[in-house]
Amino acid sequence: MSSQYNSDTYPLPVSVAFSGPDNTGKTKQIGILARRMGPAATSAGPLDHYDPRWTAIKADGMARWWFETGPVEEVADVLATSYLERSRHPFSAPVRLLDRGIPMLEASVAATVAVRDDLDAAQAADRARLLLAPYETDLRAAEESEHALVLLHCDDPEEGTRRSLAHEVTVTDIYAAYQRHLHEQINRLVDEGRFPMARVRRLLAPLHPDVPGKALAGVHVIALGGMSESGKSTAGEYLRTQHGHARLKIGYLIEGAAGRAGIHDPYRLGSVVQAELIVDSLDRFCQAHHFIDSVSIESLHDFDSTAELARMLGAQLTIAYLDSSEATRTRRGTVGTQDVVDRDLIKSARGADKIVSIAHEIIGNDGPRLELERRLDRIALNRRWPEHQPSTMPVNALGLPVHLESYLAEFLDRTTGLRPLIDLLAVTGSGARGKYQHGWSDLDVLVVADTSSLDEMRQILADLETELGGVKLGMTVLTRAECRAGAITSRLLHVLALIGSGLLVPLWSTPGLALPAPDAATDVAVSLRDGIQAAIEIRRQFLRGSPDLRALYKVTALLAKIQLRFSGIECPSDSDALSVLLAATRQDTSLVATARTEPLAAEALALLVLQAWLDTLPGETR
């Protein structure tokens, strides 16, 4: 494999130094990149290769020497000598990858003296600079020869320390204190600009064609685990067809990366390397398919490599474990009971059954397929539709007639007491936009509530019915689960999108309630179904001997709104939507003013809007 080194871009060897606290992924990144770049890159290896004193230090106990017995001057000298010898060491590859750059020397020494001498961050930094003063000239030259970058769990030192320590099996008090000080010192160096490279790919992408400038960034991965016949393939295919996930097999990912790296049998390698191979292949796939933002991989076969994969991908990964009983899985098998048993034995030997203990989602799959798909909907939409806690406004802010304000206030009083029957109430339609017209508009209301509240709500509605004064009430009730799984009509999805964007403000919401906010692209896409139905309904109304004037006007306005939505224009008002569409299609807008009261104007308006819709369809060749 050719190194494909771009000598015009980088005429001299390039040193890329990965710095950061423990357990931030420095070693993994170096392993992935070294394998990806082949002969073009080499890892410089651990620092203890560059000073013979490390052998005796490790034999006597490195932690003890570092924090207790070794004079701080000796600790600083051994570390500085190791860093400098590594910087002077010749490398044949054009790119060398360093685990910890020169700024980490100062951070490590400062954190060490902070622990040993009980110093604060500023005092420790001053002490470290004094200890390293004899090497200052050489260290400055070495640092200038490195491209420095830093890997952090987060910008907050306290939270970063917690995450670093969470990866350790056992943690001593001294080590925990050292990590806290180390995070503080590294964040100080970040603020001082000692790590100018924000992303390694910006440096290496022009150097080597196999390193993308951006690949996995922004991509969400759902990894499917479970025993034989638990439904992993069914889940992967549903995510592909319904949610646009690229569907990949773990074997394909591992074997592809291994083949490119010249690894004959990747399944005999350690779990860390297997996880690195998976990430490498995912990286390549997403580079080649830059439009993909969601991937499913199946099937998780090994506990240790899955745990490593979770560490490497972090929040980008959702592990979904499909849990089915042995009886169900045996029934699903097409080759016989023994085949399922045999495959389970192989999976169990690799720890596949233990993956349930680290899964983010456990999906019981003994029930109907519909139940599985709704769980998958929620997982897939959880990332696309961020949850939003809506604000609220008083009833009198809507500008409704007094009797309707009174009706809504009384309904809220009786459903939101000490034991609320509902989770949210929002007025929708014209009543929410200050466009309510007596004798024309309905009172449309969305309620989020559990079905256990229906009986009491029905009684309350019956008690208050006379207060409506003949106005037609259109109340829609949804559960939280339906909202989060997207098991709602396109019109209700639009309402959730409006609430999520703040364009529609509910009258009441239970404290802490968070609802999904559908993204604009999904809102537009699903509205197509309503457009199709509206175009059909216009013709049904038109063919009646005497069309229902109100129904014809409303469905015509709906079709206009949907057409405008595909142009990025949102017009909640019926009359505004009709006027904007007619103006855009160079039609007479005067029909809008009379279409509510004159049947001929309503029919002419409906035909114009319908024709605008039909004009978007490809013509037929006769």
Salt bridges, closest charged atoms under 4 A:
ASP22 OD1 - ARG100 NH2 3.45
ASP48 OD1 - HIS49 NE2 3.96
ASP48 OD2 - LYS58 NZ 3.22
ASP51 OD2 - ARG53 NH2 2.79
GLU73 OE2 - ARG127 NH2 3.66
ASP77 OD2 - ARG53 NH1 2.67
GLU85 OE2 - ARG88 NH1 3.05
ASP99 OD1 - ARG100 NH1 3.13
GLU106 OE2 - ARG129 NH1 3.60
GLU106 OE2 - ARG188 NH2 2.85
GLU106 OE1 - ARG194 NH1 3.27
ASP126 OD1 - ARG129 NH2 2.68
GLU136 OE2 - ARG140 NH2 2.75
ASP138 OD2 - ARG88 NH2 3.48
GLU143 OE2 - ARG194 NE 2.85
GLU159 OE2 - ARG162 NH2 2.61
GLU159 OE2 - ARG163 NE 2.89
GLU192 OE2 - ARG188 NH1 2.94
ASP210 OD1 - ARG284 NH1 4.00
GLU229 OE2 - ARG343 NH2 2.99
GLU237 OE2 - ARG240 NH2 2.49
GLU237 OE1 - ARG247 NH1 2.90
GLU276 OE1 - ARG35 NH1 3.06
ASP280 OD1 - ARG36 NE 2.66
ASP280 OD1 - ARG284 NE 3.59
ASP283 OD2 - ARG36 NH2 3.17
ASP283 OD2 - ARG201 NH1 3.23
ASP293 OD1 - ARG383 NH2 3.79
ASP293 OD1 - ARG384 NH2 3.28
GLU298 OE1 - ARG247 NE 2.93
GLU298 OE2 - LYS249 NZ 2.82
GLU308 OE1 - LYS28 NZ 3.02
GLU308 OE2 - ARG311 NH1 3.86
ASP339 OD2 - ARG343 NH2 2.97
ASP344 OD2 - ARG329 NH1 2.72
GLU361 OE1 - ARG375 NH2 3.39
GLU373 OE2 - ARG369 NE 2.87
ASP377 OD1 - HIS243 NE2 2.73
ASP377 OD2 - ARG374 NE 2.75
GLU387 OE2 - ARG484 NE 3.06
ASP423 OD2 - ARG480 NE 3.17
ASP442 OD2 - ARG550 NH2 3.09
ASP455 OD1 - ARG458 NH2 3.23
GLU456 OE1 - ARG419 NH2 3.16
ASP463 OD2 - ARG414 NH2 2.88
ASP523 OD2 - HIS494 ND1 2.82
ASP530 OD2 - ARG491 NE 3.87
GLU537 OE1 - ARG540 NH1 3.73
GLU570 OE2 - HIS494 NE2 3.27
GLU570 OE1 - ARG565 NE 3.21
ASP574 OD2 - LYS554 NZ 3.01
ASP574 OD1 - LYS561 NZ 2.72
